[in-house]
């Protein structure tokens, strides 16, 4: 049972929001004790009679026995009541509010004693409507609605976690947001539209004393002005409380109206059409994404293709997004750490965002990502909450396999699902060793997702990995953190070690024996929140490193690239082929080696890929094959059967495309043989694999004819602004969409 149900909750203000909190909590648990205070006796009587409220009384009577206080009143009243609440509550009580303005609330809070400041978590459910009062309240008002928490600097982490849990139990999705940002965002998305609705009704009413216009006003007027039926007192308070942010956006709006007026007078159809078409597009997309369906990319109705034209060049300097492997791990460890973790450079791609959403669903309050910045309010090793639905891992094998290890050790059941590609990928590699640790975990059909997990306690084991997989190693390390005793994992050849490095940054001891390839840790410790700077992803940089290496005249700089020696296989292999790559300014950031790279064109030579390089370049082979296809002579790869079970069968996917482009290729069960040649144009398939799609873009730079690449939407899983970055340095790449 959730901790929140053992608490005595006091609701101050029994209107639409306060009443719906009471209804929702009572529905979730008959046993929870709910008290209420309101000046409106009717609401209290009705709530008591319907059994939603256990006790009513004066504020001073009810505050001392409350474990949690929800102040569900307009911002001005929250401020007015603040010192009464501060004086009345016990020290262990946690307080939140629901006002739609936050900075003024925190200003008032900071005038209260220090201990009270820590107890107060400002919140804002985005669930109000033009209706008000207890009679409009319902037990499902918050189901699937967003609730924003704006933790301030002095907030206690326990308080944040408890208020998060309160909203989760009401069915809401909880997001963290910076205070100031909240007030700016709400000024634009809520306060301005309300002000406009009121003022339009006001203007029209002035024009029409006799009700003539209103008689002919239809759906458009009603739709646009719905917000003007909202509680007038509450909204006048909001405008005044959020005066700066509201008037800033109002100034911009007034300017825009003046421009519209001028252009209408000048009959400037072109301007009007441009603005209206663009606004319609934005609004349609908003409705599609945020009003009708949330899981857009789960069922895309459009197929995205790429078209690359010959004649592109590579020149300049680029920034590639943050490392995907490190981004996943920053979320995972930040969530189970004690304390706050700040992340910069986080990859805002779909894969790492799915991991982030999973932890939000498990009760972790996270601010961001915004320009790669995140603030994670860690819940500690025992603080995750049972997810309310299966956790969707999208396209990401890393997310699924790492979370399998973490979830196997939790004291609640869970289920992990994925998209079409992930649903075909092998999971026994993590399920089997986790079962040896005692986990109650199974795949639907013994091998592929969904993965179902039941709660149990784990014990440490000694495990010899059959394949060099960092995902398997990390999964077992995560399980080992919670297991009784010691967990030892031996890897057959060196594979990426971000998990071990990051655990060190979080203050957790992991022993590494490099000679035996052994990783050892003891369960039962704690992680300490920290700051993580995520370097640029060498896997994303690899596309452009190859592009610069194969395009005559190219010269390219890529800064701040992660150079962990377990990831630099692609550079080692290209250098073996004769590539011109300079590595400068080598440094260490948050335990990860980082450097600036410069790459220019040279004619490459085919090579036999040394097998020890395979795990170190495992994700870069699609683009490496492009380099091999334009090198002189033959390139041969063996010992890479893993490539058959990545997001696609990368050996066959690449071989098929390369053949279409006129390259002679033979595949083996565990490798490929590529005869260097030159690219014709043609239509190739990415098989929905992001890395295959991006690899063929680079071939387009030196192909004789255009190359069309099918099914490229999944590029968003790892490289959100790929097309813009590619265009920036001279690649002639455009996106074409086809309806399914
Ligand atoms: C990853 C490990 C690699 C890699 C994947 C990310 C990780 O997989 O291919 O993209 O973050 O641990 P394997 O460890 O299974 O080879």
Boltz pocket constraint, residues with backbone or C-beta under 6 A from the ligand:
constraints:
  - pocket:
      binder: B
      contacts: [[A, 324], [A, 325], [A, 326], [A, 398], [A, 468], [A, 469], [A, 470], [A, 471], [A, 472], [A, 474], [A, 495], [A, 496], [A, 618], [A, 619], [A, 642]]
      max_distance: 6.0
